[in-house]
Amino acid sequence: MKSPMMLAAVLAAWSPLAIGNDFPTQARVEYVLQCMARQGGQSYDTLYPCICSIDKIAEQISYEEYASAEMLSYLWSTPGERGGVFRDAASDSRKRIKNLDKIRQQAESSCFVRKLAD
């Protein structure tokens, strides 16, 4: 009978972590694959820093904030009039994009993600 009580105690202790870390697996995998591609391809040398990086990002912001800022940054770069709608939008969009960029840079720096020369 001690096992169910211990399990309940462990789950209760971990529940705040689970709530605070709401990034779905697919989003994590997509980030890691994109990060690895920017680092020169799939290898263990690129895998672990990229995993570390998304974990650090997930510690800083919710998935909703991350997805919103990612979407805005993609739309921001849309050429022509279509993209102008997003570039001319309220400064809130710019703040979200800048915040995500700052968090991403800090995460990549602390996880030793290499910067490849262009």
C-alpha positions in Angstrom: 0.0 0.0 0.0 3.0 2.3 0.3 3.7 2.3 -3.4 0.5 4.1 -4.5 1.0 6.8 -1.9 4.7 7.2 -2.9 3.6 7.5 -6.5 1.0 10.1 -5.7 3.6 12.1 -3.8 6.1 12.0 -6.6 3.5 13.0 -9.2 2.3 15.8 -7.0 5.9 17.1 -6.7 6.4 16.9 -10.4 3.1 18.5 -11.5 4.3 22.1 -11.3 7.2 21.2 -13.6 4.8 19.5 -16.1 2.5 22.5 -16.1 5.4 25.0 -16.6 7.0 23.0 -19.4 4.2 22.8 -21.9 6.1 22.4 -25.2 4.7 19.5 -27.2 7.2 16.9 -28.4 6.6 17.8 -32.1 7.6 21.4 -31.5 10.8 20.3 -29.6 11.7 17.9 -32.4 11.1 20.5 -35.1 13.3 23.0 -33.2 16.1 20.4 -32.7 16.1 19.4 -36.4 16.2 23.0 -37.5 18.9 23.8 -35.0 21.0 20.8 -36.1 20.6 21.7 -39.8 21.9 25.2 -39.0 24.9 23.6 -37.2 25.9 21.5 -40.2 23.8 18.4 -40.0 22.7 15.6 -37.8 25.3 14.2 -35.4 25.7 13.8 -31.7 27.9 17.0 -31.7 24.9 19.0 -32.9 22.1 17.0 -31.2 22.9 17.6 -27.5 23.5 21.4 -27.7 20.2 21.8 -29.7 18.2 19.7 -27.1 19.7 21.8 -24.3 18.8 24.9 -26.2 15.1 24.1 -26.6 14.9 23.0 -22.9 16.3 26.4 -21.9 13.8 28.2 -24.1 10.9 26.1 -22.6 12.1 27.1 -19.1 11.8 30.8 -20.0 8.5 31.1 -21.9 5.3 29.1 -22.5 4.7 27.2 -25.7 1.9 29.6 -26.5 4.3 32.6 -26.3 7.0 30.7 -28.3 4.6 29.6 -31.1 3.2 33.1 -31.4 6.6 34.8 -31.6 7.8 32.1 -34.1 4.7 32.7 -36.3 5.2 36.4 -36.2 8.8 36.2 -37.1 8.0 34.0 -40.1 5.2 36.3 -41.2 7.4 39.4 -40.6 9.7 38.2 -43.4 6.9 37.8 -45.9 7.7 40.0 -48.9 5.5 42.6 -50.4 2.1 43.9 -49.2 1.2 40.7 -47.5 4.1 41.0 -45.1 3.5 44.7 -44.7 0.5 43.9 -42.6 2.7 42.2 -40.0 5.6 44.6 -40.3 3.3 47.6 -39.8 1.5 46.0 -36.9 1.6 47.2 -33.3 5.0 47.2 -31.6 3.7 44.2 -29.6 4.8 42.0 -32.5 8.3 43.4 -32.5 8.5 43.0 -28.7 7.5 39.3 -29.0 10.0 38.6 -31.7 12.8 40.4 -30.0 12.1 38.6 -26.7 12.2 35.2 -28.4 15.4 36.1 -30.2 17.0 37.2 -26.9 15.9 34.0 -25.1 17.1 31.9 -28.1 20.5 33.6 -28.1 20.9 33.1 -24.3 19.9 29.5 -24.6 22.2 28.8 -27.5 25.1 30.5 -25.7 24.6 28.6 -22.5 24.3 25.3 -24.4 27.4 25.9 -26.6 25.5 25.9 -29.9 28.1 26.8 -32.5 27.7 29.7 -34.8 28.7 28.6 -38.3 30.2 31.1 -40.7 28.0 32.1 -43.6 
